[in-house]
Amino acid sequence: MQNQVKFQSRKVTGDGRGKLLGFPTINLIIPDQFNLEYGIYAVWIWLDAEKYPGALHYGPVPTFDKVTVTLEVFVLTEAELLNERVVAAAITIETVKKLRDVKKFDTAEALIVQMTADVAAARQLLTQ
Ligand SMILES: Cc1cc2nc3c(=O)[nH]c(=O)nc-3n(C[C@H](O)[C@H](O)[C@H](O)COP(=O)(O)O)c2cc1C
């Protein structure tokens, strides 16, 4: 298991819950032989030749009792715009730092508080 990887992927359709939580993510196909440790990471995202800072979730989604593993990124800048563009683009992601393990939160509100902190931590790491 690794916590530093660089990989290519493409977008898949998620459950659509991210938008409701205020963090619309791009859900990604998990590459073959992917061996990243489950967790939340600060990442760089390349869409074609452009590079954006992001926060990545890899693992189950225990807060919503989902055992299926998802790989998703939240783009820290221009999230709405990028979600639309990304349909056609090839996506490359490089992990920079693992921020924490995936956790089960008692409420969606508690998860939102934590995601807000994750995004702030990723932003500080990547754009300072
Ligand atoms: C930065 C970040 C951190 C996350 N941390 C957790 C977590 O600790 N526990 C969890 O159950 N889900 C976590 N998630 C996943 C969200 O629950 C997920 O994005 C949301 O349910 C939307 O999923 P969907 O796009 O499939 O609709 C995280 C997502 C992001 C972007």
Backbone and ligand atoms as CSV (ligand in chain L), in Angstrom:
chain,resi,resn,atom,element,x,y,z
A,1,MET,N,N,0.836,-1.206,0.000
A,1,MET,CA,C,0.000,0.000,0.000
A,1,MET,C,C,0.868,1.252,0.000
A,2,GLN,N,N,0.426,2.227,-0.757
A,2,GLN,CA,C,1.195,3.466,-0.878
A,2,GLN,C,C,0.356,4.660,-0.463
A,3,ASN,N,N,0.992,5.768,-0.111
A,3,ASN,CA,C,0.217,6.998,0.020
A,3,ASN,C,C,0.748,8.132,-0.850
A,4,GLN,N,N,1.648,7.767,-1.793
A,4,GLN,CA,C,2.063,8.729,-2.818
A,4,GLN,C,C,1.881,8.048,-4.167
A,5,VAL,N,N,0.916,8.488,-4.959
A,5,VAL,CA,C,0.713,7.903,-6.279
A,5,VAL,C,C,0.387,8.990,-7.301
A,6,LYS,N,N,0.637,8.660,-8.570
A,6,LYS,CA,C,0.207,9.522,-9.677
A,6,LYS,C,C,-0.492,8.597,-10.657
A,7,PHE,N,N,-1.709,8.924,-11.051
A,7,PHE,CA,C,-2.472,8.020,-11.909
A,7,PHE,C,C,-3.389,8.805,-12.841
A,8,GLN,N,N,-3.854,8.114,-13.885
A,8,GLN,CA,C,-4.813,8.691,-14.828
A,8,GLN,C,C,-6.145,8.013,-14.658
A,9,SER,N,N,-7.223,8.773,-14.877
A,9,SER,CA,C,-8.542,8.172,-14.778
A,9,SER,C,C,-9.537,8.948,-15.619
A,10,ARG,N,N,-10.797,8.518,-15.508
A,10,ARG,CA,C,-11.891,9.205,-16.193
A,10,ARG,C,C,-13.071,9.301,-15.243
A,11,LYS,N,N,-13.978,10.190,-15.563
A,11,LYS,CA,C,-15.134,10.463,-14.713
A,11,LYS,C,C,-16.213,9.370,-14.823
A,12,VAL,N,N,-16.834,9.044,-13.683
A,12,VAL,CA,C,-18.050,8.218,-13.682
A,12,VAL,C,C,-19.131,8.980,-12.906
A,13,THR,N,N,-20.360,8.515,-13.022
A,13,THR,CA,C,-21.446,9.197,-12.318
A,13,THR,C,C,-21.483,8.755,-10.861
A,14,GLY,N,N,-21.540,9.722,-9.937
A,14,GLY,CA,C,-21.654,9.409,-8.512
A,14,GLY,C,C,-23.111,9.356,-8.085
A,15,ASP,N,N,-23.340,9.346,-6.762
A,15,ASP,CA,C,-24.715,9.304,-6.248
A,15,ASP,C,C,-25.394,10.670,-6.287
A,16,GLY,N,N,-24.622,11.713,-6.549
A,16,GLY,CA,C,-25.191,13.057,-6.620
A,16,GLY,C,C,-25.371,13.702,-5.252
A,17,ARG,N,N,-24.806,13.070,-4.222
A,17,ARG,CA,C,-24.962,13.574,-2.857
A,17,ARG,C,C,-24.009,14.731,-2.568
A,18,GLY,N,N,-22.871,14.728,-3.272
A,18,GLY,CA,C,-21.837,15.738,-3.042
A,18,GLY,C,C,-22.341,17.156,-3.204
A,19,LYS,N,N,-23.170,17.339,-4.195
A,19,LYS,CA,C,-23.717,18.665,-4.468
A,19,LYS,C,C,-24.574,19.124,-3.284
A,20,LEU,N,N,-25.373,18.204,-2.741
A,20,LEU,CA,C,-26.231,18.522,-1.581
A,20,LEU,C,C,-25.387,18.891,-0.370
A,21,LEU,N,N,-24.243,18.244,-0.229
A,21,LEU,CA,C,-23.368,18.503,0.918
A,21,LEU,C,C,-22.590,19.812,0.737
A,22,GLY,N,N,-22.639,20.373,-0.469
A,22,GLY,CA,C,-21.891,21.600,-0.736
A,22,GLY,C,C,-20.488,21.327,-1.260
A,23,PHE,N,N,-20.178,20.062,-1.511
A,23,PHE,CA,C,-18.876,19.687,-2.069
A,23,PHE,C,C,-19.089,18.766,-3.270
A,24,PRO,N,N,-19.443,19.352,-4.428
A,24,PRO,CA,C,-19.651,18.522,-5.620
A,24,PRO,C,C,-18.330,17.901,-6.067
A,25,THR,N,N,-18.254,16.585,-6.042
A,25,THR,CA,C,-17.001,15.916,-6.395
A,25,THR,C,C,-17.088,15.318,-7.787
A,26,ILE,N,N,-15.934,15.102,-8.382
A,26,ILE,CA,C,-15.829,14.342,-9.625
A,26,ILE,C,C,-15.546,12.901,-9.214
A,27,ASN,N,N,-16.462,11.991,-9.523
A,27,ASN,CA,C,-16.246,10.570,-9.197
A,27,ASN,C,C,-15.432,9.933,-10.305
A,28,LEU,N,N,-14.441,9.130,-9.913
A,28,LEU,CA,C,-13.477,8.589,-10.874
A,28,LEU,C,C,-13.511,7.067,-10.922
A,29,ILE,N,N,-13.160,6.529,-12.087
A,29,ILE,CA,C,-12.950,5.090,-12.232
A,29,ILE,C,C,-11.694,4.716,-11.444
A,30,ILE,N,N,-11.764,3.661,-10.635
A,30,ILE,CA,C,-10.585,3.203,-9.895
A,30,ILE,C,C,-9.693,2.435,-10.869
A,31,PRO,N,N,-8.441,2.907,-11.077
A,31,PRO,CA,C,-7.563,2.243,-12.049
A,31,PRO,C,C,-7.253,0.797,-11.637
A,32,ASP,N,N,-6.876,-0.033,-12.615
A,32,ASP,CA,C,-6.456,-1.412,-12.331
A,32,ASP,C,C,-5.230,-1.392,-11.425
A,33,GLN,N,N,-5.159,-2.341,-10.517
A,33,GLN,CA,C,-4.018,-2.489,-9.601
A,33,GLN,C,C,-3.713,-1.216,-8.824
A,34,PHE,N,N,-4.769,-0.515,-8.462
A,34,PHE,CA,C,-4.628,0.719,-7.697
A,34,PHE,C,C,-4.297,0.335,-6.262
A,35,ASN,N,N,-3.197,0.875,-5.702
A,35,ASN,CA,C,-2.853,0.426,-4.348
A,35,ASN,C,C,-2.627,1.578,-3.364
A,36,LEU,N,N,-3.448,2.591,-3.523
A,36,LEU,CA,C,-3.397,3.716,-2.580
A,36,LEU,C,C,-4.098,3.308,-1.274
A,37,GLU,N,N,-3.534,3.720,-0.146
A,37,GLU,CA,C,-4.204,3.513,1.152
A,37,GLU,C,C,-5.504,4.303,1.166
A,38,TYR,N,N,-6.556,3.735,1.766
A,38,TYR,CA,C,-7.788,4.495,1.933
A,38,TYR,C,C,-7.481,5.768,2.711
A,39,GLY,N,N,-8.149,6.859,2.373
A,39,GLY,CA,C,-7.953,8.093,3.135
A,39,GLY,C,C,-8.353,9.331,2.364
A,40,ILE,N,N,-8.093,10.467,2.990
A,40,ILE,CA,C,-8.354,11.776,2.409
A,40,ILE,C,C,-6.996,12.421,2.146
A,41,TYR,N,N,-6.812,12.930,0.933
A,41,TYR,CA,C,-5.514,13.442,0.486
A,41,TYR,C,C,-5.623,14.844,-0.119
A,42,ALA,N,N,-4.564,15.639,0.055
A,42,ALA,CA,C,-4.372,16.847,-0.759
A,42,ALA,C,C,-3.734,16.370,-2.062
A,43,VAL,N,N,-4.266,16.831,-3.199
A,43,VAL,CA,C,-3.788,16.344,-4.504
A,43,VAL,C,C,-3.659,17.478,-5.509
A,44,TRP,N,N,-2.865,17.218,-6.543
A,44,TRP,CA,C,-2.882,18.048,-7.754
A,44,TRP,C,C,-3.680,17.304,-8.807
A,45,ILE,N,N,-4.500,18.055,-9.542
A,45,ILE,CA,C,-5.348,17.484,-10.593
A,45,ILE,C,C,-4.975,18.154,-11.915
A,46,TRP,N,N,-4.645,17.364,-12.916
A,46,TRP,CA,C,-4.401,17.909,-14.252
A,46,TRP,C,C,-5.570,17.541,-15.152
A,47,LEU,N,N,-6.153,18.561,-15.756
A,47,LEU,CA,C,-7.176,18.348,-16.785
A,47,LEU,C,C,-6.534,18.795,-18.071
A,48,ASP,N,N,-6.240,17.834,-18.945
A,48,ASP,CA,C,-5.406,18.144,-20.096
A,48,ASP,C,C,-4.122,18.789,-19.561
A,49,ALA,N,N,-3.782,20.011,-19.977
A,49,ALA,CA,C,-2.493,20.564,-19.533
A,49,ALA,C,C,-2.613,21.466,-18.302
A,50,GLU,N,N,-3.837,21.672,-17.819
A,50,GLU,CA,C,-4.002,22.607,-16.701
A,50,GLU,C,C,-4.022,21.910,-15.352
A,51,LYS,N,N,-3.409,22.559,-14.363
A,51,LYS,CA,C,-3.228,21.956,-13.037
A,51,LYS,C,C,-4.066,22.699,-11.992
A,52,TYR,N,N,-4.792,21.940,-11.172
A,52,TYR,CA,C,-5.652,22.541,-10.143
A,52,TYR,C,C,-5.412,21.851,-8.794
A,53,PRO,N,N,-5.558,22.597,-7.683
A,53,PRO,CA,C,-5.461,21.975,-6.363
A,53,PRO,C,C,-6.765,21.259,-6.016
A,54,GLY,N,N,-6.667,20.139,-5.270
A,54,GLY,CA,C,-7.881,19.397,-4.926
A,54,GLY,C,C,-7.767,18.603,-3.640
A,55,ALA,N,N,-8.934,18.058,-3.207
A,55,ALA,CA,C,-8.989,17.139,-2.071
A,55,ALA,C,C,-9.601,15.842,-2.578
A,56,LEU,N,N,-8.947,14.714,-2.265
A,56,LEU,CA,C,-9.367,13.416,-2.780
A,56,LEU,C,C,-9.884,12.524,-1.653
A,57,HIS,N,N,-10.960,11.804,-1.937
A,57,HIS,CA,C,-11.467,10.767,-1.022
A,57,HIS,C,C,-11.298,9.420,-1.708
A,58,TYR,N,N,-10.674,8.452,-1.016
A,58,TYR,CA,C,-10.586,7.092,-1.549
A,58,TYR,C,C,-10.935,6.121,-0.438
A,59,GLY,N,N,-11.989,5.360,-0.652
A,59,GLY,CA,C,-12.404,4.374,0.348
A,59,GLY,C,C,-13.912,4.226,0.378
A,60,PRO,N,N,-14.436,3.507,1.368
A,60,PRO,CA,C,-15.887,3.379,1.524
A,60,PRO,C,C,-16.461,4.704,2.025
A,61,VAL,N,N,-17.770,4.802,2.075
A,61,VAL,CA,C,-18.423,6.028,2.540
A,61,VAL,C,C,-19.299,5.654,3.750
A,62,PRO,N,N,-18.657,5.396,4.906
A,62,PRO,CA,C,-19.368,4.830,6.051
A,62,PRO,C,C,-20.450,5.756,6.625
A,63,THR,N,N,-20.284,7.056,6.433
A,63,THR,CA,C,-21.286,8.011,6.947
A,63,THR,C,C,-22.665,7.722,6.339
A,64,PHE,N,N,-22.678,7.259,5.088
A,64,PHE,CA,C,-23.943,6.941,4.415
A,64,PHE,C,C,-24.098,5.421,4.233
A,65,ASP,N,N,-23.423,4.655,5.114
A,65,ASP,CA,C,-23.500,3.188,5.131
A,65,ASP,C,C,-23.208,2.563,3.771
A,66,LYS,N,N,-22.250,3.158,3.058
A,66,LYS,CA,C,-21.872,2.637,1.741
A,66,LYS,C,C,-20.547,1.897,1.837
A,67,VAL,N,N,-20.574,0.572,1.627
A,67,VAL,CA,C,-19.336,-0.205,1.712
A,67,VAL,C,C,-18.575,-0.194,0.383
A,68,THR,N,N,-19.271,0.155,-0.696
A,68,THR,CA,C,-18.610,0.252,-1.998
A,68,THR,C,C,-17.568,1.362,-1.937
A,69,VAL,N,N,-16.381,1.050,-2.440
A,69,VAL,CA,C,-15.280,2.012,-2.400
A,69,VAL,C,C,-15.448,3.041,-3.523
A,70,THR,N,N,-15.283,4.315,-3.186
A,70,THR,CA,C,-15.317,5.351,-4.219
A,70,THR,C,C,-13.993,6.109,-4.238
A,71,LEU,N,N,-13.697,6.633,-5.423
A,71,LEU,CA,C,-12.524,7.477,-5.647
A,71,LEU,C,C,-13.081,8.777,-6.198
A,72,GLU,N,N,-12.968,9.859,-5.440
A,72,GLU,CA,C,-13.566,11.118,-5.883
A,72,GLU,C,C,-12.697,12.310,-5.502
A,73,VAL,N,N,-12.748,13.326,-6.344
A,73,VAL,CA,C,-11.990,14.544,-6.043
A,73,VAL,C,C,-12.893,15.760,-6.033
A,74,PHE,N,N,-12.570,16.654,-5.113
A,74,PHE,CA,C,-13.198,17.964,-5.069
A,74,PHE,C,C,-12.145,18.953,-5.542
A,75,VAL,N,N,-12.458,19.695,-6.594
A,75,VAL,CA,C,-11.528,20.696,-7.114
A,75,VAL,C,C,-11.705,21.976,-6.289
A,76,LEU,N,N,-10.608,22.487,-5.739
A,76,LEU,CA,C,-10.711,23.626,-4.822
A,76,LEU,C,C,-11.087,24.919,-5.514
A,77,THR,N,N,-10.815,24.993,-6.814
A,77,THR,CA,C,-11.157,26.211,-7.556
A,77,THR,C,C,-12.124,25.856,-8.675
A,78,GLU,N,N,-13.068,26.718,-8.936
A,78,GLU,CA,C,-13.961,26.579,-10.101
A,78,GLU,C,C,-14.649,25.234,-10.172
A,79,ALA,N,N,-15.105,24.727,-9.029
A,79,ALA,CA,C,-15.639,23.364,-8.978
A,79,ALA,C,C,-16.780,23.129,-9.965
A,80,GLU,N,N,-17.722,24.035,-10.025
A,80,GLU,CA,C,-18.898,23.843,-10.885
A,80,GLU,C,C,-18.491,23.772,-12.350
A,81,LEU,N,N,-17.683,24.753,-12.726
A,81,LEU,CA,C,-17.210,24.836,-14.106
A,81,LEU,C,C,-16.476,23.566,-14.517
A,82,LEU,N,N,-15.599,23.098,-13.630
A,82,LEU,CA,C,-14.762,21.955,-13.962
A,82,LEU,C,C,-15.577,20.675,-14.068
A,83,ASN,N,N,-16.592,20.540,-13.234
A,83,ASN,CA,C,-17.431,19.356,-13.304
A,83,ASN,C,C,-17.996,19.152,-14.700
A,84,GLU,N,N,-18.314,20.248,-15.372
A,84,GLU,CA,C,-18.871,20.138,-16.711
A,84,GLU,C,C,-17.795,19.833,-17.734
A,85,ARG,N,N,-16.650,20.506,-17.593
A,85,ARG,CA,C,-15.555,20.333,-18.554
A,85,ARG,C,C,-14.994,18.928,-18.560
A,86,VAL,N,N,-15.021,18.327,-17.373
A,86,VAL,CA,C,-14.292,17.097,-17.137
A,86,VAL,C,C,-14.843,15.894,-17.909
A,87,VAL,N,N,-16.063,16.025,-18.423
A,87,VAL,CA,C,-16.679,14.931,-19.165
A,87,VAL,C,C,-15.749,14.412,-20.258
A,88,ALA,N,N,-15.130,15.345,-20.971
A,88,ALA,CA,C,-14.325,14.933,-22.113
A,88,ALA,C,C,-12.837,14.790,-21.783
A,89,ALA,N,N,-12.403,15.431,-20.709
A,89,ALA,CA,C,-10.965,15.520,-20.465
A,89,ALA,C,C,-10.394,14.263,-19.819
A,90,ALA,N,N,-9.120,13.993,-20.113
A,90,ALA,CA,C,-8.377,12.965,-19.383
A,90,ALA,C,C,-7.903,13.599,-18.072
A,91,ILE,N,N,-8.031,12.870,-16.981
A,91,ILE,CA,C,-7.688,13.409,-15.665
A,91,ILE,C,C,-6.450,12.698,-15.139
A,92,THR,N,N,-5.463,13.480,-14.693
A,92,THR,CA,C,-4.303,12.905,-14.008
A,92,THR,C,C,-4.290,13.462,-12.597
A,93,ILE,N,N,-4.035,12.588,-11.628
A,93,ILE,CA,C,-4.007,13.012,-10.230
A,93,ILE,C,C,-2.716,12.563,-9.570
A,94,GLU,N,N,-2.154,13.477,-8.773
A,94,GLU,CA,C,-0.955,13.148,-7.997
A,94,GLU,C,C,-1.233,13.479,-6.537
A,95,THR,N,N,-1.076,12.493,-5.655
A,95,THR,CA,C,-1.272,12.773,-4.234
A,95,THR,C,C,-0.053,13.517,-3.703
A,96,VAL,N,N,-0.315,14.465,-2.820
A,96,VAL,CA,C,0.759,15.265,-2.225
A,96,VAL,C,C,0.936,14.882,-0.758
A,97,LYS,N,N,-0.187,14.769,-0.028
A,97,LYS,CA,C,-0.101,14.426,1.386
A,97,LYS,C,C,-1.399,13.756,1.846
A,98,LYS,N,N,-1.272,12.704,2.652
A,98,LYS,CA,C,-2.464,12.118,3.265
A,98,LYS,C,C,-2.865,13.003,4.443
A,99,LEU,N,N,-4.126,13.413,4.470
A,99,LEU,CA,C,-4.601,14.305,5.537
A,99,LEU,C,C,-5.157,13.518,6.715
A,100,ARG,N,N,-5.853,12.382,6.440
A,100,ARG,CA,C,-6.461,11.587,7.518
A,100,ARG,C,C,-7.060,10.315,6.937
A,101,ASP,N,N,-7.540,9.440,7.834
A,101,ASP,CA,C,-8.277,8.242,7.416
A,101,ASP,C,C,-9.744,8.598,7.159
A,102,VAL,N,N,-10.436,7.754,6.398
A,102,VAL,CA,C,-11.884,7.891,6.193
A,102,VAL,C,C,-12.574,7.555,7.516
A,103,LYS,N,N,-13.573,8.339,7.909
A,103,LYS,CA,C,-14.274,8.102,9.173
A,103,LYS,C,C,-15.787,8.039,8.963
A,104,LYS,N,N,-16.474,7.402,9.939
A,104,LYS,CA,C,-17.944,7.429,9.929
A,104,LYS,C,C,-18.407,8.568,10.826
A,105,PHE,N,N,-19.173,9.497,10.273
A,105,PHE,CA,C,-19.717,10.606,11.055
A,105,PHE,C,C,-21.172,10.313,11.383
A,106,ASP,N,N,-21.615,10.789,12.564
A,106,ASP,CA,C,-22.987,10.522,13.015
A,106,ASP,C,C,-24.021,11.277,12.185
A,107,THR,N,N,-23.619,12.432,11.683
A,107,THR,CA,C,-24.557,13.237,10.889
A,107,THR,C,C,-23.845,13.789,9.649
A,108,ALA,N,N,-24.656,14.153,8.650
A,108,ALA,CA,C,-24.109,14.785,7.448
A,108,ALA,C,C,-23.453,16.110,7.829
A,109,GLU,N,N,-24.032,16.800,8.809
A,109,GLU,CA,C,-23.494,18.098,9.248
A,109,GLU,C,C,-22.067,17.936,9.787
A,110,ALA,N,N,-21.844,16.884,10.563
A,110,ALA,CA,C,-20.505,16.644,11.124
A,110,ALA,C,C,-19.500,16.345,10.006
A,111,LEU,N,N,-19.955,15.613,8.984
A,111,LEU,CA,C,-19.081,15.344,7.832
A,111,LEU,C,C,-18.751,16.655,7.107
A,112,ILE,N,N,-19.753,17.519,6.947
A,112,ILE,CA,C,-19.540,18.800,6.254
A,112,ILE,C,C,-18.500,19.646,7.000
A,113,VAL,N,N,-18.576,19.669,8.338
A,113,VAL,CA,C,-17.600,20.422,9.143
A,113,VAL,C,C,-16.193,19.883,8.869
A,114,GLN,N,N,-16.063,18.546,8.848
A,114,GLN,CA,C,-14.755,17.930,8.611
A,114,GLN,C,C,-14.265,18.184,7.187
A,115,MET,N,N,-15.172,18.078,6.197
A,115,MET,CA,C,-14.781,18.319,4.801
A,115,MET,C,C,-14.313,19.768,4.622
A,116,THR,N,N,-14.958,20.691,5.316
A,116,THR,CA,C,-14.559,22.103,5.247
A,116,THR,C,C,-13.128,22.261,5.768
A,117,ALA,N,N,-12.822,21.560,6.859
A,117,ALA,CA,C,-11.462,21.599,7.428
A,117,ALA,C,C,-10.458,20.940,6.471
A,118,ASP,N,N,-10.858,19.821,5.846
A,118,ASP,CA,C,-9.975,19.131,4.884
A,118,ASP,C,C,-9.619,20.044,3.723
A,119,VAL,N,N,-10.648,20.715,3.197
A,119,VAL,CA,C,-10.450,21.586,2.046
A,119,VAL,C,C,-9.537,22.756,2.425
A,120,ALA,N,N,-9.721,23.303,3.636
A,120,ALA,CA,C,-8.850,24.393,4.107
A,120,ALA,C,C,-7.411,23.902,4.239
A,121,ALA,N,N,-7.229,22.698,4.769
A,121,ALA,CA,C,-5.879,22.134,4.943
A,121,ALA,C,C,-5.217,21.895,3.588
A,122,ALA,N,N,-5.986,21.357,2.638
A,122,ALA,CA,C,-5.438,21.097,1.295
A,122,ALA,C,C,-5.069,22.411,0.616
A,123,ARG,N,N,-5.935,23.405,0.775
A,123,ARG,CA,C,-5.686,24.704,0.146
A,123,ARG,C,C,-4.395,25.320,0.689
A,124,GLN,N,N,-4.220,25.225,2.013
A,124,GLN,CA,C,-3.035,25.798,2.633
A,124,GLN,C,C,-1.757,25.099,2.153
A,125,LEU,N,N,-1.842,23.770,2.079
A,125,LEU,CA,C,-0.685,22.985,1.638
A,125,LEU,C,C,-0.294,23.291,0.195
A,126,LEU,N,N,-1.312,23.433,-0.658
A,126,LEU,CA,C,-1.067,23.474,-2.097
A,126,LEU,C,C,-0.902,24.875,-2.672
A,127,THR,N,N,-1.470,25.858,-2.010
A,127,THR,CA,C,-1.481,27.181,-2.643
A,127,THR,C,C,-0.806,28.249,-1.800
A,128,GLN,N,N,-0.024,27.851,-0.818
A,128,GLN,CA,C,0.607,28.888,0.008
A,128,GLN,C,C,1.808,29.498,-0.712
L,1,LIG,C1,C,-12.467,15.962,1.221
L,1,LIG,C2,C,-13.453,14.835,1.389
L,1,LIG,C3,C,-13.483,14.110,2.567
L,1,LIG,C4,C,-14.402,13.069,2.756
L,1,LIG,N1,N,-14.384,12.357,3.940
L,1,LIG,C5,C,-15.303,11.395,4.150
L,1,LIG,C6,C,-15.307,10.655,5.399
L,1,LIG,O1,O,-14.437,10.801,6.281
L,1,LIG,N2,N,-16.309,9.758,5.592
L,1,LIG,C7,C,-17.278,9.516,4.655
L,1,LIG,O2,O,-18.153,8.708,4.927
L,1,LIG,N3,N,-17.266,10.149,3.432
L,1,LIG,C8,C,-16.296,11.072,3.169
L,1,LIG,N4,N,-16.255,11.725,1.968
L,1,LIG,C9,C,-17.150,11.274,0.883
L,1,LIG,C10,C,-18.480,12.012,0.857
L,1,LIG,O3,O,-19.348,11.383,1.760
L,1,LIG,C11,C,-18.974,11.929,-0.584
L,1,LIG,O4,O,-18.239,12.841,-1.350
L,1,LIG,C12,C,-20.448,12.252,-0.709
L,1,LIG,O5,O,-21.199,11.259,-0.078
L,1,LIG,C13,C,-20.878,12.403,-2.171
L,1,LIG,O6,O,-20.757,11.198,-2.870
L,1,LIG,P1,P,-21.306,11.121,-4.382
L,1,LIG,O7,O,-20.468,12.043,-5.232
L,1,LIG,O8,O,-21.165,9.678,-4.773
L,1,LIG,O9,O,-22.724,11.571,-4.366
L,1,LIG,C14,C,-15.339,12.751,1.731
L,1,LIG,C15,C,-15.290,13.476,0.529
L,1,LIG,C16,C,-14.378,14.512,0.339
L,1,LIG,C17,C,-14.358,15.262,-0.953
